[in-house]
Amino acid sequence: MSVAWIGSQPVPLMDAIQKAAKLLASSHCPVFSLDADVHGTRSTIALAERLGGAFDHVYGETLAREVALFTDNGGMFTTPGEARRRSSLIVLVGEIPAPHHDMLLAWSNTQPDLGDGGQRAWFHIGGAAPASRATRQFNRQLKTVPITGGDLPLSAVLAGLRARLQGRQVTSPLANVDRLGAALNKSQFPVFVFSSTSGEAAGLAMLQGLIADLNRKGRASSVFLPADDDAWGTALTSLWMTGFPPRTGFANSLPSYDPVRWDTQRMVRDKEADLHVWVSARGEMPPKGRKIKLISLSRAEAPTANATVTIAVGKAGRDHDGVAYSSRIGTFQALAATERSSLPSVSSIVQQLARALPGRQDLPC
Amino acid sequence: MLIRLAGGDVIDPVNGETGQRDIWIRDGLLIDRPEGETPDETHDVSGCIVMAGAIDIHSHIGGGNVNTARLLLPEHHAAHLPRPANTPLSNAGWSTFQTGCLYAQMGFTTVVEPAMAPSAALHTHLELADIPIIDKATLAILGNDDFTLSLLRDAKSSSMLDDYVAWIIGSSRALGVKVINAGAAASFKENVRSFSFDDMVPEYGVSSRNIVKSLQASVTRLGIPHPLHVHANNLGIAGSADTAAATIAATEGVPMHLAHLQFYGYGIEGKRKFSSEAARLAELVNGNPDVTIDIGQVMFGQTVTISSDVMRQFTAIGNANPKKTVIIDGDGNSSGGIVPYRYRQDYYGSLQWAVGLELFLLITDPWRVFFTTDHPNGAPFTAYPELFELLMSSDARDAKSTELNPSALELTTLASVRREYTFEEIAIMTRAAPARLLGLKDRGHLGPGAIADVAVYRRSKDIAKMFREAALVFKNGELVVKNGKVTHYRWGKALRLNPPPDKAMIKRMKDYHDERYGLSLDWFTFPDTAIARDDPFAEVPCNS
């Protein structure tokens, strides 16, 4: 099976490495869209730094919204493990991404063994926008009590709820708000579960304001569930390596974080970059119709469309061992290969690319 | 490779008095002068001060809370200037790469991250592995987790607690144990808002004192070289000196290390009910040989406070600058709070600054007082050179005092203390004593057999400049810094203990995680290969 292609032609791996290195060395502005485990991320960021490029996650748009929750506001958080063990009241906020449904359903089969130890109750705060079929089914399984406000969007429902819980009048009635108020009074450690897909930034800031209100006299917290665990892992890795989250560039060797300027897919679209390095250990394809040169490191059995160079890579936890973020435990987890294969890791390919560049230096990671 | 450092003024309190002599390095180790051999490399260091590489016992350099602070504050990087150049990722803001470079430039070769949540040990070690040049180590946090509290509540045997502590130390690859406001994080989840040494944790009926004493005893029984590292209750509040005094009195003949004592040096005198109790605490430390302390010196400017003392951090939200914070009620010992803060030269900042210096200067034994700013809580570690100057020059202290709030300084003894640290005392406080405190016999001195961690400083009237830019730094015999610039990258190790795990405890841990979290223990443990560096750890033996 071929693992490397120049254009659509299968080539030996080293030929593809040499070709890709030439493209990298001659680029004035390479940009990296990446989706890899911790070690693939580390190597890719180190290569971007060496080349004076910029990097972002493949799911950069969603990730940038998640990062902004912290850079703009901060908040009060707990871990899924603590919520499972301690909270007798779980309030879901907006759409919870499907990958997290199993974890939450598992909570519904347990009772807290810490704190008040009460029977766990479930609520769901939703807006006027119709919920997805998966969310509707999920809410039915959990038997959540809906908190809604007719035509109000989620952010307005949260604002109204916050006002009501503070004893203020609101003009738009909210369904089941008194039931939630009673449940909040009863529970010693209510937890609001949300994701960046739950709503707009203003609404999520309002949610944190509501939690802050509850903490004036009692306790409450929130569980943040990233839309994509691997993307969140990339954000954390980027933070310790560069001091900044993704959408960071190394122009003039100094890193700078700018979620608009270093949006790599925008840069590709607007032709601000002259080389796009697409790294997807999940095997996703780059957006079509882009006009700049493309190097693709992807878990694929065929060359990526319009790529000058394609190199097949493995996925951590499947083809090889690795480390990835897990929202089940709220931190990094060592992954053992489940279907060990000969596909190289992203990290090993990026290291080979670095050694093929002029200077032939190893990357620091 | 045989290296000779020729003609330097060697300050090595462990191995003799200060004097001019050569230092010889072969294959990463210090050796006696080899007879009849010609060095491969000679560095003329005549006129320079030569010391062992410095060791920082308490600096928050990596892990979940540190990284969350980066996430909260991408604008914070200026606090960590200046930046080295020409090394991979060393320009990269407030990063792991920059941390290693900046420490090395000052002659530091080993740094301890003192607050690792055991459940997030992999994250911490991944970060530490990306800190170049220096060796690192961690202290595992215990004392707020359900398992420890349940053992104490149920009066389980001390051997079971020992087995648990040993398992935590081994599985998290830690060098010691730290307790942070023992019981407070667990109590905060039950809506307790203040927590003192003899207060009880709800649900468990266990006092903070009981937690501290039990872990202190366990650490001693297990032969863990570093005494229990204690972040006491009531940090930062007026009157906290009473808490520190009670904790010091609780040593009862067993070693204990009290972290960042400056933050407990406050009384309730004066118009603002916030005064210095440093002289009283210094006297207590001087009179109790079982106690060691580090300072947590405050220096002025912007920083961010990062602490697993979530109760304390929650109460500090109102003082956040800028106005954004993260508070985490984590499971077990993974709670924490991130609160940005600017130390101003106002009454409160001036008093805190003076309290730290009073403790440094009034505690007489440099083997029992350790040089820290509790990075970044009192100040970023990049402020160390200025702090060395304040300790070694009473004129520098006087000059700075003129800029500060006089009514605050009047409530301190600082102006009357004329002590100036000598180079020998600096070498004890930052080299010899930390190595002894941590059980690191292979460093902190310049005797034969020690690893060749050597810092060479060019003498200067400008003490801060001298310590900011080491003339030469060797790490394991490799020249890594020249004229204050990093010239060579290498990867240090994380120093760890490795007590053998008890099989019954492993089974208990498996059952516990399965029952309480619905997850197998594999989710929380990791192989060394997960770090993806060659030999990322180095073992330090426990005391026999």
Contacts between the chains, C-beta under 8 A, distances in Angstrom:
chain1	res1	chain2	res2	distance
A	38	B	126	6.4
A	39	B	532	4.9
A	42	B	130	7.1
A	42	B	532	7.9
A	46	B	88	6.6
A	46	B	89	6.6
A	49	B	88	6.9
A	49	B	89	5.5
A	49	B	92	7.0
A	50	B	88	7.2
A	67	B	71	7.0
A	70	B	68	7.5
A	70	B	71	4.7
A	70	B	72	5.4
A	70	B	326	6.8
A	71	B	71	7.0
A	71	B	72	6.8
A	71	B	73	7.8
A	71	B	74	5.8
A	72	B	324	7.3
A	73	B	324	5.9
A	74	B	72	5.5
A	74	B	324	4.2
A	74	B	325	4.9
A	74	B	326	4.6
A	74	B	338	7.3
A	75	B	326	6.5
A	75	B	327	7.7
A	76	B	326	7.8
A	76	B	327	4.6
A	76	B	328	7.8
A	76	B	329	7.5
A	77	B	326	6.8
A	77	B	327	7.2
A	77	B	328	5.2
A	77	B	329	7.5
A	78	B	328	6.9
A	78	B	329	4.4
A	78	B	330	6.7
A	78	B	331	7.8
A	79	B	328	7.7
A	79	B	329	8.0
A	79	B	330	4.9
A	79	B	331	4.9
A	79	B	334	6.6
A	81	B	119	7.9
A	81	B	331	4.1
A	81	B	517	5.1
A	82	B	189	7.8
A	82	B	329	6.2
A	82	B	330	6.2
A	82	B	331	4.0
A	84	B	517	6.8
A	84	B	518	7.1
A	85	B	146	7.7
A	85	B	331	7.0
A	85	B	516	6.0
A	85	B	517	7.3
A	86	B	189	6.4
A	106	B	518	5.8
A	110	B	518	6.9
A	113	B	516	6.6
A	114	B	146	6.6
A	114	B	189	7.7
A	114	B	203	7.3
A	115	B	189	6.8
A	115	B	190	7.1
A	188	B	190	6.7
A	188	B	191	6.8
A	189	B	189	6.0
A	189	B	329	7.9
A	215	B	314	7.6
A	218	B	191	5.7
A	219	B	188	7.6
A	219	B	189	6.4
A	219	B	190	7.6
A	219	B	191	4.8
A	219	B	329	7.8
A	221	B	329	5.1
A	235	B	71	7.4
A	236	B	67	5.7
A	236	B	71	7.8
A	236	B	123	7.5
A	237	B	126	7.9
A	239	B	67	5.1
A	239	B	70	4.4
A	239	B	71	5.6
A	240	B	62	6.8
A	240	B	66	7.9
A	240	B	67	5.5
A	240	B	70	7.1
A	240	B	95	6.4
A	240	B	96	4.9
A	240	B	126	7.7
A	240	B	127	4.7
A	240	B	130	6.3
A	241	B	89	6.3
A	241	B	92	6.5
A	241	B	95	5.8
A	241	B	96	6.5
A	241	B	97	6.9
A	241	B	130	6.4
A	242	B	89	7.1
A	242	B	92	4.4
A	242	B	93	5.8
A	242	B	95	5.5
A	243	B	70	5.6
A	243	B	74	7.3
A	243	B	77	5.6
A	243	B	92	5.9
A	243	B	93	2.7
A	243	B	94	4.0
A	243	B	95	4.5
A	243	B	98	7.4
A	244	B	70	7.5
A	244	B	74	5.4
A	244	B	93	6.0
A	245	B	71	6.5
A	245	B	74	7.0
A	253	B	91	5.5
A	254	B	91	5.2
A	255	B	91	6.8
A	255	B	92	5.0
A	255	B	93	5.5
A	257	B	74	5.1
A	321	B	529	6.7
A	321	B	530	7.5
A	323	B	122	6.9
A	323	B	126	6.8
A	323	B	526	7.8
A	323	B	530	5.2
A	323	B	532	7.7
A	326	B	523	7.2
A	328	B	519	6.7
A	328	B	523	7.0
A	329	B	119	7.1
A	329	B	517	8.0
A	329	B	519	7.0
A	329	B	523	5.5
A	329	B	524	6.8
A	330	B	120	7.9
A	330	B	330	7.3
A	330	B	334	7.7
A	331	B	64	6.4
A	331	B	119	6.8
A	331	B	120	4.2
A	331	B	122	7.0
A	331	B	123	5.0
A	331	B	334	7.9
A	332	B	120	7.6
A	332	B	122	4.9
A	332	B	123	4.8
A	332	B	126	6.5
A	333	B	122	7.2
A	333	B	523	5.8
A	333	B	526	7.8
A	334	B	122	6.3
A	334	B	525	7.7
A	334	B	526	3.8
A	334	B	527	6.3
A	334	B	530	4.1
A	347	B	532	7.3
A	363	B	88	7.2
A	364	B	88	4.1
A	364	B	89	6.2
A	364	B	97	7.0
A	364	B	130	7.7
A	364	B	132	6.9
A	364	B	489	6.5
A	365	B	130	6.0
A	365	B	532	7.6
A	365	B	533	7.9
